[in-house]
Amino acid sequence: MIDTQDTIKNELEKAFVETYKKLLIFNTEDAADIAMNAAKMKIKKKHLDLTAEKLEEWLLEIYDTHVQEIIIKPTSVIRASKDSAWEDGELEFSYYWYRYSKYLEEIKHWPIDTIRSIDTTTNEILKSIGNPNKQTEFDYRGLVLGYVQSGKTANFTGLINKAYDVGYKLVIVLAGMHNDLRSQTQLRLEKEVVGVIDKVTKVATGVASISNKGELVQTWTDVENDISIKAKDQRHNLNVPNLMVVKKNKDVLETLNTVIEACCNLSADYRNVPVLVIDDEADQASVDTADANEKPKTINSLIRRLLNQFNRKSYVGYTATPFANLLIDSRTTDEEVQEDLYPKDFIVALPKPDGYCGPEEYFNVTGYEEDDDKPQYIRHLNQDDLDLFNNIKNKEHTELINYVPYSMKQAIQSFIIATAVRNLRKQEKEHNSMLIHASHLTDIQLELKKVVEAYFEEFSNTILYASTDETINQLQNLYIKDFVQVQKTFNDKNTEHSYPVLEWVEVYKEIRKVLGKIDILAINGDSKDILDYDSRKENGWNVIAIGGNKLSRGLTLDGLTVSYYYRGTSMYDSLLQMGRWFGFRNGYMDLCRIYTSQQIASNFEHLAEVMVEVRKEFDWLAKHENLTPYDYAVSVLGHDYMDITSPAKMKTAEFLHYLGGKKPQTRLFSKDLDFYKTNMDSTIKLIESLKNITPCTVGDTKYYVTQNVSVQNILQFLKTYKTDPNATKVVSNKIFDYIQKQISRGEYLNFNIVVVDATKKSLNGSEVRKANASGKNIKEFSVNLGDIQIENAVLRRINPEENHTNDYSIDLGAITSGKHFLIDLENEQIRDNANPLLIIYPLHPQIPAFDELEYDFNENFVPIGIAFDFPRVYKENLKGEIVEARQKYVKNKTVFDEKENKE
């Protein structure tokens, strides 16, 4: 029988409503979105011929019917303590925050919603750190998760201004590892925290243009100079706001510690000054990569030493790639520099800003032509380019850089077109940048600069003086077949932000003007070139930046439109940070292009999926008030050959494997008495929480069955039920994490539970008779499991020769039977279309393995074994295909351990 459309629609609505109502119990604010995705996948998997258009139409109708309001996502926060150090009304801001917010609004013309977002998120961060107005000592450490190129600096600038308002006196910003980034950050903070007044003209700029009547922030560093040992002899007044911006460099941090120590020696009161340390790019250099028996690595040790010089301090790390920070051993401490930088007190996830374009926007879009499945902003490199850069292994290969390869030429032409079009859109005074990142070797970068300059000169001369040349035809084809086509698609999807398509002649005329206004720079330690956007802010600057490591993290390329990227890395965080093209592209997103290899594009597509999943899971976890950072072991989607971060930063990582379609069961049983007592208590509590437990007999075996048990009951059970410490495959906390992962997808919200009651027939079997003949005396053994009366505990491993034990564990082998996994299923139903199943086995304590323990097992105290039967889980991949969610995940194995220790 073929299902009618009404039948399918009703089926879809039922699937949505069931999941949506269940998620609302968890106070899941994006319950509707999760429920819609879960329902969509279920129906698409079953009805393959259903069109996407019809499915979306029905989902919108169902959404309007059942969802009463659209909820704006708040800032996601996990805190160690629900008792804030701040009283109601203490977070009041006057001078510094007021002028910064006004500066953003009136001078930088930022949208009010963006300023409100900074206000809200920085309040949440402040609530998570120490209150400087209280005399008690404090030590807070936390992490703020942002997006690459998403305005993290604006956020911690807001935090600094508010910190001064509420009483913090010293702010130290750890600003990356390179001078360029430190100087860039120093310049930004001088404008937006300190305020600049020209010594000669007395003209105020930055926040000083709003007001300069409050206390001046004293700066220990400036744009040209990092912290200096000379500061040791200077008498700084720490009763007023002070600011330092320093590199994460061994010599610099040693100098900083020396200076701070000297200041503290001058006055013991300095140690009680409230200090805020902001660690920008907190996953870089700050993470300790030392082995367990080694001293902490230098940078990590120096940061910890710095914090320990003060009695009242708050450490706030900012990063867009938190993998390494969340994989820090949460229990590590050192006798000299004390505890590590694990975000023990809070984790804050900044909401995705409006207008931000990240991995999913660039890499998770449909092709702009029907026969082309590549994302519309991605251009794959020509084989000519791949051959050239594949052959470059070291600096000795600079002689290979004697020409500009095909795709790089096209990328440069795309940049010229994009710049011309932006000018015609009245954006002529905005910066325009192109990135060329093809090698980390400075010699290669310098050689590339030479050949790019030569090509650009030749290309410019051709356009300006050889009007009939084939080059102009190629440029026209690039504009018509690429830029016009993408713009039309973009306009169709973004009608409110669309621009009219320009005629080629108009664009060509502007190109001729642009050619003389483009600079080509090499940005590395061996070049004198500097990315100085600030000095050209009045008229805008068009620049092609060729670089490597300096351009791979932190440093902003203003107005980046075209990126030529061919730099391999096997690590998530490094690759994601190298994506300088992420950010805000208001008014020119359709002009952006990324020229890269198919493999790198595929890797970024995977990262898009990784980050979407991480944030969804974090948002879900953050909504549960009973969770703390010690409970936060968010699982990160793995990859076949890429690492999440460097192996040195993954010492606490463990794999969380997909269990869909699997039937894990307890085989190993500890010899520890508390193991059995805890599991009996846990099981009774679970049974007592259940309703409608129904006895049934199938064949010659009796069972107790209950269906549609909330997953909350199962999770509570797994928090206390212990698996053997030597077990590697069936581990309670890993199963807990796996189930929790599926909840965040809208799966596994209800369980069925079966309790097995053995039969009298089993007591009369030949194996029992044989055991009794040998003096074992195995008899009927009733068990009280809360409201359930078990007639006879389940028999396993009756014969002594079957025992597989060691000094620590008993191995019972398989405790399940295939028929047990069918008891809760109806007719010919399969597990994939049913709830996951938990089977409970009250085990007979008189078998040889347990009898030898000589514990006082009785009708209220027996060994408990468990087994699960998990349905397969499906998800929609970035291409819209329904696939089984079989990937492996990685999590921090010390977090759950720490939680157990605390309990």
N, C-alpha and C positions, 0 to 999 in steps of 0.2 A: 504494500500500500504506500503510495506517494503522499508525503505530508503536504497539506495545503499551506499557503503563505500565512493564513491566520493561525494555523497550528504552530508553525515555526516561530511566529512573532510572540505567541503566548508562551512558548517554551523559553524564548529569549527573555521575556519580561519576568517569568518565574525565576530564572537563573540569576537575573540582576537583583531582584527583590530579596531573595534568600541571602545572597552574599552581602548586599548593602546593609540589611538589618543586623546581620551578625557583626559586621565591621563597626557599626555604630556603637555596639556594646563596648568596643575597645576605645571609644572616643577618637576614632581615626578620622581626621579632618578631611582627608582626600578619599574617604570611603566610596564616594560616588564614582570617582575616576577608576579606582581599583576594581570596584564591582562591575563597571562597564567593560573594562578590559577582560576580566575573567569570564563574563557572560559572552562577550564577542568571540573569545577564543573557543569556548565550549561549542557554540553554534557553528562557527566556521569549520571546526574540525569534523563536525557531524554532517553538515550540509555543504558539501564542497561546491555545489553549483549556485549557491546564493551569492548575488552580486554585492560588492562592497558598498555601492551606492544605497541599495535597499537596506542593508544592515545598518549603515550610519543613519539613515532616515528613521528607522525604528528606534534606534538607541536615543536619538534626540527626543522623540515622542515620549519614550519611557522615562527619560531624564526629567522632562518637564512635568510629568505626572507624579513622580515619586520624590523628587528632590525639591525641597521647599525654598532653599536659598543657596546662593553661591558663597562659599566661605573663603575669605582672603587668608592665605597662609601666613601665620605669624613666623617669627624667627624661631628656628628649632634649637632647643637648648637642653643639654643634659648636665645636671649639677650633682656633685657629691652630697651636698647638704641642702635640704629644703629650707633650713633656717638661715635667712640672709643676714649678713653683717650690717645691713642697712635698715633703719626704721622707716616707716611711712613718712614721706615728706623730706627725707634727708637728701634724696637725689634732686637737688635744685641747682640750676645753673644760671649764672648771671653774665659775667663779663666775657670770658674766653669763648664759650660755646655760642653766645649771642652773636658776637661779631663774626665768628666763622660761618654760622648758618646764614647770616645776612650777606656775607661775602659771596657765598655760593649762589645765593638767590639774586643779588643785585649786580655783582661784578661778573661772575662766571655764567649767570643766567641758567643755572641748573633748574630742572623741573622741581616743583614743590614736593611731588611724590618721592623723588629721589632723596631730597633732604630729609623728609619724614622717615624714610627707610633707614638712613644713617642715624637719625635720632633714636629710633626704636631699637635698632640692633646694638648701638653703643650703650644704651640703657641696660640691655640684657647682659652685656659684658661687664659693666660696672657693678651690677647686682651680684656678679659671680666672683668679684675680687674683694680685697680688704678695704675696710672703711678707715681712712686715715684720721678721722676725727675721734676715734676711740683709742685709748692709750694702750690697749693690749697688743702684743706681738702677733703678727700674722705672716703666713707664707702660702700664697695661692699660686697654682700653676694650671694654665688652661690653654686651649687651642681654639682658634677661629678659622673655620673652613670657608674659603671664598672660591672664586672662579679665576682662572688665568686671565689676566688683563681686564679685571672686572671692577676695579675701583677699591681694592683692598687698602691702598694708601689713603684714599679719601676717608675710609672707615676708621683707620687707626689715627688719622689726623683729628677726626672728630672725637675719638676716645681721649687723645692727649689733651685737647682743649677742655673737655669735660673733667678730666682728671685734675687739671689745675684748678678748675672751679670748685671741686669738692675737697681740695686740700692736699693733693699729692704735690711734693716739692721737687722731686728729681725724676725726670723721665730720660731713660737711656734707650735709644733705638739702635738695634743691631741690623744694619742695612746691607745685607748681602756680602759678597766676597770681593767685589771689584770697586775701584775708585769711581768709575762712571756712575754706578748705581748709588753709591754712598753720596756722591755730590748731587745727583739728581734728587735724592730724598732730602738732603740738607736744604737745597734750594726751595723745594716744595714746602718744607716745614717752616723755613724762615718767612716765606710769604703768608702761610696759612695758619701759623701758630704765633710766631714772634711779631710779624709785621715789619715792614722795611720803610725807613725814612732816610731819604738821600741826605748825605752829610752836607752837601753844598746847597742844593735847591730847597731842601727841607720838604720835598714832595713825598707824601705818604703813599705807599703801594701795599698790595696784599691786604691782610686784615687790618693793618694800620689805617687804611683809607676809610674803614668803617668807624674805628675808634682807636685812640691811643692814650686813653685816660687812665687805664688800669696799670697794674704792676708789669714792668717789662720783664719778659722771659730772658734770663741770662743764658747765653750759648757758650759752651765750652769748645765747640768745633765750628768751622765755617765751610763754605763751598770748596775752598782750596785745601784746607787743613783738617786732617783727622785729629784725634786726641793726641796731645803732646805731653811729654814728660815735664815740660815747663809748667803745666797746670798744677804740678805737685807743690810748687812754691807760691801759687796764687791763693789768696784767701777768698773763696767763693762764699757768698751768703746763701746758705741753704734754707733760710726762712722765707725765701721768695722762690718762684718757679725757676727751675734750671733745666736745660736741655742739652743732651749729647747725641750726636749721630755718628756711629762708629762702624767700621768694617768688622766682619767676622774673620779676623786674621790673627795669627799667633802673636806677632809682635805688638799689634795694636791692642789686643785684649790683655796681654801682659802689662803693657803700659797703663791701660785703663785700671787694672787691678792695683797697680802700684800707686797711681794717683789717688784712687779711692781710699786705699789703706793709709796713705799719708794724711789725707783729709780727716779720716776717722781718728788718727793719732793726735791730731790737733785738738779735736773735741770729741769726747765720748758721745755727745748728743747726736753727732752725725750718724751714728749707727741706728738711731731711732727715727731718722728722717724717713717718711713714707716714700717708697721708690716704686716706680712702674717701669719694668723692662719689657719693651716690645721687640719681638724677634721676627723680623720680616723674612720670608722664605725660610720658615722654621724647620723645614725638612732638609735643608742644605747645610752641611757642616755641623749643625747643632746636635744631631743625633749621634749617640755614642755607638761606635761600631766595634769596640773592643770585645775580645773573647771574655768568657766568664771569669777567668783567673787573671786577667790583665787589668792594669790601671785604665781608667777612662781615657779616651782619646783627647788630644790637646784642646781643641776648640770647645768641646762639650765640657771638659774639666774646668776651663777658664770661665765659662758662663756660670757654672755651678758655684765656683769660687766667688765670683762677683756677687751672686745672690746671697751667699752665706755671710758676706760682709755687713749685711743689713739685718735688722731685727723685724722690720716691717716692710715686706716686699710682695709684689705681685708680678708674675711672669705671664705674658700673653704672647703665644706664638701665632703667627698668621701664615697660612699656606693655602694653595689651591690643590696641592697634591699631598694629602695627609697620610699616605700609606706608611711611610717610615715612622712617623710620629705615633701612629696607632699600633705599630708593631714593637714599640719599645717594651722591654720587660718591665711590667708594672711594679715589680717587687725590688728592683735593683737599688742598692745603696752602696756608698763607698765611705770608708772610715774618714778620709780626708775631706772630700767635697760633698759628702752626704748623698741625699736622694737625687735620682735622675730627673729628667724634664718631662716625664710622662704626665699628660694632662689630667692629673688626679682630681682636680676640683671642678672642672667644667669643660664642655665642648659646645661651641656655638657654630651653627651652620648659617651663614648669611644667605638670605633668599636671592634667587636669581634676579638681577636687575632687569627692568623693562628695556628692551632694545639691545640686550646683550646677545652676541653671536658666539656660541661656543662650539664644541665638537659636533653636537647633534645638528646644529644649524648648517654647518659646512659639509658634514659628511653623511648626514642622514636626511637626504632630500632626494626626490625623484629626478630622473634625467630630464633635460629640457627638450630632448627630441625623443620621439616614440621608440626609435630603434637604438637609442643610446641609454644605457643604464647607469652611467657614471653620474655622480652628483653634479649639479649645475655649476658649481664654482671650482671644481677640480679639473686640472688638465694633466694627463699622464705624460711623463717625459718620453721623448723620442729615444730610440735605441742608440743614436749617436751620442746623446748626453750620458746615458747609462754606461756605455763602453768607456767613455772618457773618465768618469769619476770612479768607476770600478777598478780602473788600472792605477789609480793614485793611492799608494800605500803609505808613503812617507814624504818628507820634504825634498828628497832627492829626485822626486818625480815632477818637479816644477816645470821641466822642459816640455812636459806633455801639455801644459797650459799655453798653447800658442794660437788658439782660436776660440771663438765663442760658439758653443754647440747650438744646434737648431732650436731646441725648445727654449733655451735661454734667450736667444734672439727674439723669439715670439713673446716671451715673458716681458722683455724690455719694451717691445712694441705695445704690448697690452698696458703697461704702466704709462706710456706716453698717451695712449688713447684715454685711459681712465682720468689722467690729470686734465686733459683737454675738456672732457665731458664735465668734470667737476667745476671747471672754470665757467663753462657755459650754464651751469646750474646756479650761478652766483655764489660759488664756494671758492672763488679765486684767491681769497686771502687765508684759506685754510692750508695746513701742512699736507703734503703728499709724500708718502714714502714707499720704497720698494726694498724688499729684503732678498739678498742672495746669500744663502747659507748652504754651502756645498762641501765644506771640509772644516775640521777643527784646526788644521795646520795654518799658522799665520803666513808662512812662505807661500802657500797655495793661494791664500786670500789676497796677498799683495800682488801676485802674478795675475790673478783674476781681475783685479782692479785695472791693471795695465791693458789687458785685452778687451775688457768691457769699454774702457775709455776710447780705445782705438776703433772698436766697432761703432760706438755711439757717434763718434766724429764722422765716420764714413756714412752711417745711416742719415745723420743730420744733413750732410752735404748733398746726399742723394735727394732727400725730400725737398730741400731748399732750392737746389740748382738743376735738378734733372727731372723735370715734371712729367716726362713720359716714361720714366724708368719702371721696370717690373716691380720694384720695391713698393711703389705707391699702390699698385694693384693688389699686392699681397696685404698691405695695410688696410686697404678698403675692404677686402674680403674678410679679414679678421674682424673688422668692425661690424660688417653686415651679418656675417654668419655666426658670429659669436656674441658680441655685445648686444646687438639689437635683439637677437633671439632670446637671450637671458633676460633682458630688460622687459620684453613683452610678457614672459612667464612671471617675472617678479611683479609687474604691474597688475596682472590678473589676480595674484594672491594677496597683494597689498595695495588695494585701491586707494586707501587713505594716504599712502606715502608714495604714490607713483609719480613719475616724471614723464613729460612728453618725449617720444622718440625723436632724436635729432637727425636731420638729413646729413649725409656724408660730407657734402661740400662745406657745411657749417663747421663740422668737427675737424675737417682737414685744415681749414683756415686757422683754427685755434691751435692745432698741432704745430703749425709753422711758427706760431708765437711762443709755444711752450719749449721748443727744442733748445733755446738759448738760456733757459732758466732751470736747468737740472744739474745738480752736483753729484759727483760719484765719489764715495768715501770708502776707505777700508777701516773698519772698527775693530782694532785689536791692540795688544800691548806693544807691537812693533811699529805702529803707525801713529803719526801725529794728528790724524783726523779726529775730530770731535763732533758728536751729535748734539749740536747746540741749537735746539729749536727755540729756546727762549729769546735769544737775541734777534730772531727773525719773525717774532710773533705778529708784528704789525702787518706784514705783507704775505706771510706764509712762506714755506720753504719746500722745494721739490728735491728729493734726495734719493739716490740709490745707495743703500748701505750694504757693503759686502763684509761679512764677518763670520764668527763661529761662537766660541764660548761666551763672549761678552754680550752677544745678541740672543743667547739661549735661555736667559732667565732674568726676570725682574725689569730689565731695561725696556722702556716703552718706545716704540716707533710710532710717532704721531701720524695719523692719517694713512696708515698702512693699507694699501690697496692690493698690491701684487707681491706674492711671495714665491721665490724659487727655492725649493727646499730639497736637498738630497743629503741627509746626514743620518746615517743609520744608528740606532740605539736599541738595545734589547730590554729596556726598562720603561715601565709605564710613566713614572714621574718625570724622568728625563725627557721622554718624547713629548709628553703633554706640555711641559714647561717650554719646550722649543717652539711650540705653536704660538709665535708672536702675533699671528693674524687674528687670534681670538680677541674679542673686545666689543666696543661700541662703534658701529659703522652707519650711524644715522645719516641718511641722505645719499649714501653711495654704496650700500651693501651689494647692489646688483653689479657694481663695477669691480668687485673684489675677485681675485683669482689666486689659486694655489697650484703651482706647477711642481709636481712631485712624482715619485714612482708608484706603480700600482700596489706594490707591497707596503710602502709607507702609508698610502691612502687606506689600505685595508687595515693596517694597524691602528690608525686614527679612528676608523669606523668602530673597531673593537673597543677603543677607549671611550668613545661616545656612549656605548652600551654600558661599559663599566661604571662611568661616573653617574649616569642616570640611575642605575641600580643602587649604587652606594648612597646617593642622596635620598632616594625613596625609602631605603631601609632605615637610614638615619632619622628621617622625618617620622617614620613610624615608631621607632624606638623612643624618640624624644617626647612623644605624646603620652608615654607611660611614666607617671610621676614617681613610681617606685624604683626606677632605674637610675644608676649612677655611672660615671665614667669607668668604674671598675667592672660594671656589667656590660660595657659597650665593647663588644667584639664583633663589629659589623663585618660581614663576609664580603670579600672582594672577588669578583669574577676573575678566574685565572685564564691562562692562554697556553697554547701548545708549546710555544718556544720563547715568548717574552716573559721577563720577570716583572713582578710588581714594583720592586725597587732593588737596590743592589743586594747581593747575597749577604753582605756584612750587616745589613739593616733588617734581615729577615730571620734572625736566629730564634725568635719566639713564634715564628709563623708555623701553622699547621694547615693541612688541607682538609676542607669540609666537603666530603664527596656527596654526590647526588644519590639519593636513595630511592627514587621513583622506580617502581617495579620490583623492589627488593624486599626481602623478608628477614631483617636482622633479628637475631634471638640471642639470649644470654646463654653462653656455654660455660664460662668460667665463674667460679664462686670462691670468694675469699675465705680464708680460715679465721678471720677476725670476727669475734662475737658481735661487736657493734654493727658490722655489715648486715647481719641477719636481723638484728633488732630494728635497725633503721628502716630496712626494706619492708618488714612486717608492719611497722607503724605507718609508713607511707602508703602501703596498699590499703590498710583499713580506712585511713582518711579518705582515700580516693573512693572506695566502695561506699562509704557513708555519705559522700557528696552526690551520689547518683540517684536517679529516680527511675521508676518503671523498669526494674531489673526482672527479667522474665526467665523462669527455668524452662528448658526444653531438652528433649532427648532425641538424639540422632543416632541411629544404629543402636549400639549398646552403651553409648556414652552420654552422660548428662552434662549440660552446660547452663550457664547463666548469661543472658544476653541483654544488652541495652544499646540503643542506637541514638545517634545525634547528640552525643555528649559534647559540650563546649570544649574547644581546644584549651581553654584556660585551665580546665581541670587536669588535662594531660600535662600541660607545662608545669603546673604546681606539683604534680606527682614526680616529674622528672627532675625538679629542683632538689628533691630530697632522696629519691630512689638512687641507690649506689650500684654501679657496675664495678666489677673487679678491677682494681688498679692496674693489673697486668693485661687487661683486655685492650686490644688495638682496633678491632673492627666495630664492636658494639660497646659504645661509651655513652653514658647517659647525657653528658653535657654536649657531645657532638650531635646526638639525636635531637636534643633540645634546640641547638642552634639551627639544625636543618629544618625542623618544624617551624621555628620562628621565621626563617627565611621564606618559607612557603606562605605563611600568613601575610607577609608584606606583599605577596602577589595576589592575595585573595583566595588562596588555596588552603586546604586542610583545616577549615574552620570548625568542622564537626568530626568527631571520631565515633566509631562503634567499639564497644568493649565486650569481650567474651572471657568468662572465667571458666576454666576447665575443671570438671569434677570427674575423677577416675571412676571406673566401673568395678562392680564386684567380680565380674568375669576376669579382670586383670589379676585379681588376688588369687584366683584359682588356676592361673596359667602355669605352664611347666617351669618357666624360669623362676617363679616365686616358690613353687614347690621344691625346686632344686636348692634354692637359697635357704629355705626353711630346714631342709634336710641337713644342711651344713651348719645348722645352729643359729641362723640369722634371725629367725622368728619375726618375719615381716607380717604385720597384721593390718586389719582395717584401721584407718587413722582419720578421724573426723577433724575438721578445722573450722574455727569460727572466724569468718572474715566480715566483721561488721554485721550487716543485715543478712549476710548470706551464710548458710550452714552447708559446708562441704562434707559430703558423706565419706569421701575417701580421698586423701591426698594423692597426687599424681606420681606414679612410679617411674623412675628412670635409673639406669645403670645398677641393676640388681646384683649382678655377679661381681665379686671382688676383683676378678682378673680383668674386668673391664675398666677398673679405676685408672685414671691418668692424673696423678696428683704430683705436686712438688711441695717445697717447704711453705709456699705462700698460697697456692690456688688449687681448687678442685676442678677438673674438666669433665663435665657430664656429657659432652658431645651434644648432638641435636636433642632438644627437648620437645620439639614440635612434631606434628603429624600433618600431612598435606590436607586431610579433611578438616582440620581445625580452621584453616583459612577460608573455608566456604560456609561456615555456620551462619554468618550474618548476612550472606548474600541471598537474594531472592531469585527464584527461577533460574535463568541462564545468565544472570547479571555477572559482569566481570568487575574486578577491583577498580579499574580505571574509571568506571562510571559510578563508583560508590565511595563512601567515606573511607579514610584510612582506618585500619583495625589495630587495636591493642589486645593482645591475648595475655591473660594472667594465669600462671601456673603455681598453685600452692603445692610444693613438692614434698614427697614423703620423706620424713627425716630419718627413717629406720634403715634406709639403704646403706651399704657399707661405707661409702664415701662420707656421708653426713654423720653416721653413727660413731665413726672414729673420732669425731670432734669432741664427743662427750659433753655437748651442751644440753641444757635442760629444755629440749624441744617438747612442746605439748600442743594441745588443741588450740591454744591462743598464740602460738609461736612456732612457725615453720619457715623453712627457706622459701623464697618467692623468686620464680623465674618469669621473664616476660619475653614476648615476641611482638613484632610489628609487621603489618603488611601495608606497604605504601603504594598508592596509585601513582602512575606516571604523571608527570607535570608537563604542561605545554605552555609555550610562550610565543609571542609574536616577535620575530626578529626585526632588524632595522629595515629589511626589504618588504615587510608586511607578510612574511610567510609564517605559517604555524609550524613550529618545530618543537621537539622534545627538549626540555631544559636540562640537558645532560652535563653541562659544564661543571668543572670543579671550581671550588671557592677556597679562599685563603682567609684565615682569621688569626688573632693573637691568642695563643693557647694559655698565656699567663693571666688573662683577665678573669676568666671563670674561676681559676685556681685561687686568685686573690679574694674573690667573692666568697668562695668556700671557706677560706681561712678566716675571713671576717665573721662569717656566720658561726 
